[in-house]
């Protein structure tokens, strides 16, 4: 049971990391677009 629980925590942590990375990518693209629009 403990082994399965540890693997579940790993899966959840991986999903959280993926979500954070995806959010950072979206934010960076949006920030870049806004910067270009403001500077143009």
N, C-alpha and C positions, 0 to 999 in steps of 0.2 A: 504493500500500500504506500509506504514512504517513497519507494523508488518511482512509482507512477506519479505521485504528487510532485516530486522534484522535477520530473519531465514536463508536467503541466505548467509549473512555474516558469520553466525555461521557454516553453512555447509562448506563454503570455508575455514574457519579457521580450521575446523576439518580435511579437506582433506590436508591442508598444514602441520598440525601437524603430520598426518599419514605419509606423504611423508618424513618429516624430520626424524621421528623415523625409517622409513624403510631405509633411506640413512645412518643413524648412525649405524644401525644393519649391513648393508652391509660393511661399512667402518671398523667396529670393527672386523668382520670376516676376511676381507682381511688383516687388520693389524696383526691379530693373525697369519694367514698363513705365511705372510712375515716374522714375528718375528721368527717363528719356522724354516722356511727355512734358515734364516740368522744364527740362533744360532746352527743349526744342523751341 
